[in-house]
Amino acid sequence: MGKFIISETETNCKQTGKTIKKGESCFYHPGLGHFHPESVVYRDKKISGGSRMGNFRKK
C-alpha cells in the first residue's frame, strides 16, 4: 500500500528516471520505490486515491 510523501532524500523515480529532490512531493510504494509527480503512477494515484498498484511501465 503506497502513500504520498515529502521526500527526505534525493532519489530517482522508478518509472520516469527523473530526480526527486529532497522536500519534493512524491508517491512512495514499499517494494516498488518512489514516483515523480510527472509519472503516470503518481497522476493515477492522485486522481483515484486508490491503494492498488497495477503494472507500470518504466520508460
KABELDA-V996277 format. One record per residue. N is the residue number from 1. OMEGA is omega in whole degrees, -180 to 180 (* if undefined). Layout:
n-><N N>
omega-><OMEGA OMEGA>
//
This chain:
n-><1 2 3 4 5 6 7 8 9 10 11 12 13 14 15 16 17 18 19 20 21 22 23 24 25 26 27 28 29 30 31 32 33 34 35 36 37 38 39 40 41 42 43 44 45 46 47 48 49 50 51 52 53 54 55 56 57 58 59>
omega-><-177 178 175 -178 169 -176 179 179 174 -178 179 177 -179 -180 -175 -177 180 179 173 -176 176 180 -180 178 176 175 -179 176 180 180 179 176 -175 -180 -179 178 178 -180 178 180 -180 -178 179 -180 179 -179 -174 -176 -178 -179 -178 177 174 176 175 -180 176 180 *>
//
